[in-house]
Amino acid sequence: MLRFRDLFQIPNRRSRPRRSRRRRNDSYSTSGDQHAHVPHAHLSDEYCNSFWGEAGYEKILHRVKTSDRVLTELKNWYKQRAAIEADYSKQLARLSKVNLFRAIGLEYGGINHSLECIREVTARSAHSHSELSRSFKKELELSAAKFIAKRDGARKNSSTVISPLIEKLHKKLIELQQLQEKARSKFEVDSIAVNGYGAQLHLVEGREKDRIGVKFDKASASISSTEKQYRVLTNNLEETSQEWTLQWKTFCDLIQDLEEDRIDFIQSSICTYTDSLSAVSLLEDAQCHLVRDAVEKCDTQTDIKKFIAQSGTGATLYCAPAYIDYAKGEHEETLGIRAHSQQKTANFTRNSSRITREPPTDTSRLVEELVQSIENGPGLQHASIQFRGSQSRVEDGRNIADMITSNSMASNIGYGMREVQPHSPLSYERAYTHDPRHHEAFTGHGILINR
């Protein structure tokens, strides 16, 4: 005789194929479940309509943790950046007091003015970076800390304390799903058994019928409890699913509000950072022009003449005293007139070891190498970042390089025997325009660009 399980095709519980986990998604979604298996089938701009899948809970929580970590790291980065600026400011302040600047007053003309200008520019740069460090601390680091505290307070507010509730509700939902699936499977097996035993009673007789009747009664007694348990768990799961839908929607709205505020804050904070750097760069650029102007006004022959005029000791050559023959009655008074007539004035021709004129520094090559190195970047294995107007800025850098080259090579004198050339100031004019960069809220200076 065939086995009862084979006769009525009752599946073996051990070899029963696993049911699809897609049933679990039914408690997450309200509509459109037919597209649940298709990635990005329903695109939306709201969290409350985009994270109802099985992994939606983990995705949102991971986004929250990542956002918190990014804010904390940004605050720490501002702190380290401010410390770097403060340390740089202190080093510049010490540099403005080194022995080099003690020579101010000992030099003459253009060199003395250039050293004084360098000292003042170094001191101003130290002050600029000190103020930049203070700005980073006050405007960036402190504002980031306040924003993080405000963000945490919004999540911990008594009216929006839903994070612990969501966690407990999600755990309860998962447990009910598992229990309901087990109860459903058991009720299905018991129902098949009762129906099978009832049908088999009409096909057998005698002792076999009595044996099957005992099994039928046992299965009938078991199905009542399994049916009740299955019904209760199904009702509980439905109620929990409705509560989950309401709370999860509220939680998604809160998280999206916090996320949008975070993105806006980071955008504004980075703009403030770049504007602060740009302002200091503009000031230092102007100070570099002051040093450049001071150096351009320096003339070698003028400095030499000033030193001679202020410290020269005369052109009268030393005349060795004559021999006085006191035995013959000679005296100093009589020889004084003769010695005075023999005095000579220096009128030599200079024999300089500097036979050829020193060529000016090849500024163009240095600047081109610097610009090329900056364009190549630090060589890190990161994806290249494209900035707005990068090509125009490269052209601006090349224009600046050409300008510096023309400055350094303006005096086009052939190399040969040294000749004293009259000093002629450079006749070029710098044309600068005001070109504000960054976002529209920037109210400071623009960036000076040579057209």
Secondary structure in CASP SS format (residue, H / E / C, confidence):
PFRMAT SS
TARGET T0000
AUTHOR 0000-0000-0000
METHOD secondary structure of the structure
MODEL  1
M C 1.00
L C 1.00
R C 1.00
F H 1.00
R H 1.00
D H 1.00
L H 1.00
F C 1.00
Q C 1.00
I C 1.00
P C 1.00
N C 1.00
R C 1.00
R C 1.00
S C 1.00
R C 1.00
P C 1.00
R C 1.00
R C 1.00
S C 1.00
R H 1.00
R H 1.00
R H 1.00
R H 1.00
N H 1.00
D H 1.00
S H 1.00
Y C 1.00
S C 1.00
T C 1.00
S C 1.00
G C 1.00
D H 1.00
Q H 1.00
H H 1.00
A C 1.00
H C 1.00
V C 1.00
P C 1.00
H C 1.00
A C 1.00
H C 1.00
L C 1.00
S C 1.00
D C 1.00
E C 1.00
Y H 1.00
C H 1.00
N H 1.00
S C 1.00
F C 1.00
W C 1.00
G C 1.00
E C 1.00
A C 1.00
G H 1.00
Y H 1.00
E H 1.00
K H 1.00
I H 1.00
L H 1.00
H H 1.00
R H 1.00
V H 1.00
K H 1.00
T H 1.00
S H 1.00
D H 1.00
R H 1.00
V H 1.00
L H 1.00
T H 1.00
E H 1.00
L H 1.00
K H 1.00
N H 1.00
W H 1.00
Y H 1.00
K H 1.00
Q H 1.00
R H 1.00
A H 1.00
A H 1.00
I H 1.00
E H 1.00
A H 1.00
D H 1.00
Y H 1.00
S H 1.00
K H 1.00
Q H 1.00
L H 1.00
A H 1.00
R H 1.00
L H 1.00
S C 1.00
K C 1.00
V C 1.00
N H 1.00
L H 1.00
F H 1.00
R H 1.00
A H 1.00
I C 1.00
G C 1.00
L C 1.00
E C 1.00
Y C 1.00
G H 1.00
G H 1.00
I H 1.00
N H 1.00
H H 1.00
S H 1.00
L H 1.00
E H 1.00
C H 1.00
I H 1.00
R H 1.00
E H 1.00
V H 1.00
T H 1.00
A H 1.00
R H 1.00
S H 1.00
A H 1.00
H H 1.00
S H 1.00
H H 1.00
S H 1.00
E H 1.00
L H 1.00
S H 1.00
R H 1.00
S H 1.00
F H 1.00
K H 1.00
K H 1.00
E H 1.00
L H 1.00
E H 1.00
L H 1.00
S H 1.00
A H 1.00
A H 1.00
K H 1.00
F H 1.00
I H 1.00
A H 1.00
K H 1.00
R H 1.00
D H 1.00
G H 1.00
A H 1.00
R H 1.00
K H 1.00
N C 1.00
S H 1.00
S H 1.00
T H 1.00
V C 1.00
I C 1.00
S H 1.00
P H 1.00
L H 1.00
I H 1.00
E H 1.00
K H 1.00
L H 1.00
H H 1.00
K H 1.00
K H 1.00
L H 1.00
I H 1.00
E H 1.00
L H 1.00
Q H 1.00
Q H 1.00
L H 1.00
Q H 1.00
E H 1.00
K H 1.00
A H 1.00
R H 1.00
S H 1.00
K H 1.00
F H 1.00
E H 1.00
V H 1.00
D H 1.00
S H 1.00
I H 1.00
A H 1.00
V H 1.00
N H 1.00
G H 1.00
Y H 1.00
G H 1.00
A H 1.00
Q H 1.00
L C 1.00
H C 1.00
L C 1.00
V C 1.00
E C 1.00
G C 1.00
R H 1.00
E H 1.00
K H 1.00
D H 1.00
R H 1.00
I H 1.00
G H 1.00
V H 1.00
K H 1.00
F H 1.00
D H 1.00
K H 1.00
A H 1.00
S H 1.00
A H 1.00
S H 1.00
I H 1.00
S H 1.00
S H 1.00
T H 1.00
E H 1.00
K H 1.00
Q H 1.00
Y H 1.00
R H 1.00
V H 1.00
L H 1.00
T H 1.00
N H 1.00
N H 1.00
L H 1.00
E H 1.00
E H 1.00
T H 1.00
S H 1.00
Q H 1.00
E H 1.00
W H 1.00
T H 1.00
L H 1.00
Q H 1.00
W H 1.00
K H 1.00
T H 1.00
F H 1.00
C H 1.00
D H 1.00
L H 1.00
I H 1.00
Q H 1.00
D H 1.00
L H 1.00
E H 1.00
E H 1.00
D H 1.00
R H 1.00
I H 1.00
D H 1.00
F H 1.00
I H 1.00
Q H 1.00
S H 1.00
S H 1.00
I H 1.00
C H 1.00
T H 1.00
Y H 1.00
T H 1.00
D H 1.00
S H 1.00
L H 1.00
S H 1.00
A H 1.00
V H 1.00
S H 1.00
L H 1.00
L H 1.00
E H 1.00
D H 1.00
A H 1.00
Q H 1.00
C H 1.00
H H 1.00
L H 1.00
V H 1.00
R H 1.00
D H 1.00
A H 1.00
V H 1.00
E H 1.00
K C 1.00
C C 1.00
D C 1.00
T H 1.00
Q H 1.00
T H 1.00
D H 1.00
I H 1.00
K H 1.00
K H 1.00
F H 1.00
I H 1.00
A H 1.00
Q H 1.00
S H 1.00
G C 1.00
T C 1.00
G C 1.00
A C 1.00
T E 1.00
L C 1.00
Y C 1.00
C C 1.00
A C 1.00
P C 1.00
A C 1.00
Y C 1.00
I C 1.00
D C 1.00
Y H 1.00
A H 1.00
K H 1.00
G C 1.00
E C 1.00
H C 1.00
E H 1.00
E H 1.00
T H 1.00
L H 1.00
G H 1.00
I H 1.00
R H 1.00
A H 1.00
H H 1.00
S H 1.00
Q C 1.00
Q C 1.00
K C 1.00
T E 1.00
A C 1.00
N C 1.00
F C 1.00
T C 1.00
R C 1.00
N C 1.00
S C 1.00
S C 1.00
R C 1.00
I C 1.00
T E 1.00
R C 1.00
E C 1.00
P C 1.00
P C 1.00
T C 1.00
D C 1.00
T H 1.00
S H 1.00
R H 1.00
L H 1.00
V H 1.00
E H 1.00
E H 1.00
L H 1.00
V H 1.00
Q H 1.00
S H 1.00
I H 1.00
E H 1.00
N H 1.00
G C 1.00
P C 1.00
G C 1.00
L C 1.00
Q C 1.00
H C 1.00
A C 1.00
S C 1.00
I C 1.00
Q C 1.00
F C 1.00
R C 1.00
G C 1.00
S H 1.00
Q H 1.00
S H 1.00
R H 1.00
V H 1.00
E H 1.00
D H 1.00
G H 1.00
R H 1.00
N H 1.00
I H 1.00
A H 1.00
D H 1.00
M H 1.00
I H 1.00
T H 1.00
S H 1.00
N H 1.00
S H 1.00
M C 1.00
A C 1.00
S C 1.00
N C 1.00
I C 1.00
G C 1.00
Y C 1.00
G C 1.00
M E 1.00
R C 1.00
E C 1.00
V C 1.00
Q C 1.00
P C 1.00
H C 1.00
S C 1.00
P C 1.00
L C 1.00
S C 1.00
Y C 1.00
E C 1.00
R C 1.00
A C 1.00
Y E 1.00
T E 1.00
H E 1.00
D E 1.00
P C 1.00
R C 1.00
H C 1.00
H C 1.00
E C 1.00
A C 1.00
F C 1.00
T C 1.00
G C 1.00
H C 1.00
G C 1.00
I E 1.00
L E 1.00
I E 1.00
N E 1.00
R C 1.00
END
